[in-house]
Amino acid sequence: MGSSQKRAIQQYRSRLALRGLTRFEVLGRDADRDLIRSLARRLSEDTPEASELRATVSQSIAGEPPKPGRILAALLRSPLVGADLDFSRPREEGRKVDL
């Protein structure tokens, strides 16, 4: 490999490092190639979905039980949070029943 080619690869990898990414190889089955590539692409993004995916995959591999509070976290992500909806209803005693 020529020196200009080595320099180009080194510069490319340093630009990746500035973005917080690194290049590495994995071994896997040929049938899983697209799955692993799409997983790596999603994990390289800096989004809440990537963080959730990372936590789910880590938990699945570790075999740990799910952490408490996941339902509350999902409810707090709801678009209705902060909508100031009034769910109160008038209190009624009901009807009188003759027994």
C-alpha positions in Angstrom: 0.0 0.0 0.0 1.4 3.4 -1.0 2.1 6.2 1.5 -0.7 8.4 0.0 -3.2 5.6 0.5 -2.1 5.0 4.1 -2.4 8.7 4.8 -5.9 8.8 3.3 -7.0 5.9 5.5 -5.4 7.5 8.5 -7.2 10.8 7.8 -10.5 9.0 7.3 -10.2 7.1 10.6 -9.3 10.3 12.4 -12.4 12.0 11.0 -14.4 9.0 12.3 -12.8 9.3 15.7 -13.8 13.0 15.9 -17.4 11.8 15.5 -16.9 9.3 18.2 -16.8 6.3 15.9 -14.3 3.6 15.3 -13.9 0.9 12.7 -13.8 -2.8 13.6 -14.4 -6.2 12.2 -16.8 -8.8 13.3 -17.2 -12.4 12.3 -20.7 -13.7 11.6 -22.9 -15.8 9.4 -23.4 -14.6 5.8 -27.2 -14.6 6.4 -26.8 -12.1 9.2 -24.7 -9.6 7.2 -27.6 -7.1 6.5 -28.9 -7.4 10.1 -25.5 -6.6 11.6 -24.9 -3.7 9.2 -28.3 -2.2 9.9 -27.8 -2.7 13.7 -24.3 -1.0 13.5 -25.8 1.9 11.4 -28.6 2.5 13.9 -26.2 2.3 16.9 -23.8 4.8 15.3 -26.5 7.5 15.4 -26.7 9.8 18.4 -30.4 9.5 18.9 -32.7 8.4 21.8 -33.8 5.5 19.6 -30.2 4.3 19.3 -29.8 4.6 23.1 -32.9 2.5 23.7 -31.8 -0.1 21.1 -28.3 -0.2 22.8 -30.0 -0.8 26.2 -32.3 -3.5 24.8 -29.5 -5.4 23.0 -27.3 -5.1 26.1 -30.0 -6.4 28.4 -30.9 -9.2 26.0 -27.2 -10.4 25.8 -26.7 -10.0 29.6 -29.9 -11.9 30.4 -30.7 -9.4 33.2 -34.4 -8.9 34.2 -35.9 -5.7 32.9 -35.4 -2.6 35.1 -38.5 -1.2 36.9 -40.0 2.0 35.7 -40.1 1.2 32.0 -43.8 1.8 31.8 -43.5 5.2 33.5 -40.7 6.1 31.1 -42.9 5.2 28.1 -45.8 7.2 29.5 -43.6 10.2 30.0 -42.6 10.0 26.3 -46.3 10.3 25.4 -47.3 13.3 23.3 -50.0 14.1 25.8 -47.5 15.0 28.5 -48.0 18.6 29.4 -51.3 18.9 27.6 -53.1 19.9 30.8 -56.0 17.6 30.3 -58.7 17.5 33.0 -59.7 14.0 33.8 -61.8 14.8 36.8 -65.5 14.1 36.8 -68.3 15.1 39.1 -68.9 12.9 42.1 -72.4 11.5 42.1 -73.9 9.5 44.9 -75.9 7.3 42.5 -79.6 6.6 42.6 -81.6 5.4 45.5 -82.6 1.8 45.4 -85.6 0.3 47.1 -84.7 -3.1 48.5 
